[in-house]
Amino acid sequence: MNIKIKKNSLLYNGYKIKCSVGKSGITNIKKEGDLATPRGNFKLGLLYYRKDRIRLPKCKLKKKILKKNMGWCDDPKSKKYNKEIKFPFKYSAERLYRQDNIYDGLINIKYNINPIIKNKGSAIFLHMTNKKYRPTKGCIAISKKNFLKLLPLISSNTKILIS
């Protein structure tokens, strides 16, 4: 069973969940920093989570606990572009361990992975939103309640279709 994203809805197994996408909408030609969500059919990667903030339900995805020094490289000049990194880091990277709650749980969407193409976009995640469902920088965001409901239903075989 695949997850489908259409405009501001996530559709899965008969559920329709409100979601946010990139501020610039959904695009066929994703570029680093364009604030757009890439269109396509993607596998799901690791589930990262804040053990100090959420209790995970049973889940078939591989998990990794977020630590304060973890980030994701968004700098095309780095060999680690579109990969998990550890701070301190000399290139630009997004912090995964945040003050706000949007990354208390996040799933890496396997976009621009094999091969990684510089400037094609990085750090595309399914993560939690705030109450206002603000547009993202290219990710897909759903409520914490829905994120936790979805986890037991998906596995590494689940794909996410963004159209």
Steps between C-alpha positions, in 0.01 A plus 500: 500500500647834397462847645372760251551874531264729307513874569438526876379144563678180591298194391571159646292186536171692489622778731514861383735710713567873470865573418736780401732492201773736380431873491553496119269198452585168334751500214645273231829693501616518861801724578678557831336787687195538269254428788320242283404138570628256236242314290552125469475159663753448781597236754506580871827500691582515869263625768681752723343597831551690825490237775465780758183633335297216343416138567495311177224252426597164352660569166663295221736775380865502608541758776771735620490715813579867432799643684595867547785484249299354210423683178438457127735655244330739256823643354574386141871582557528218756570130431232432762227683301154357576635275776482489877793683664632578848571852627741675509490498120673749271229506231137610514270246666159486661479414870286193568493555878283811528337721763165495322318168473485449124791251496400309815425228245605502136533246221760548231334494157753338268514785249823573306674193644634268228693681368506822702503790253642830631245785516203269429363538854567351841347429840153401376314355797154401620487682834266663748338837447411777737134582559490748211610252229749753364657415162831313525835549325420194285398235753157357577365579846206346689372534855678313779182302569476386135875434479479263798184335354672442166817339642356154583337481153811554286823312434817533292293356210259797515557760232391861498351631174515879476289633212 
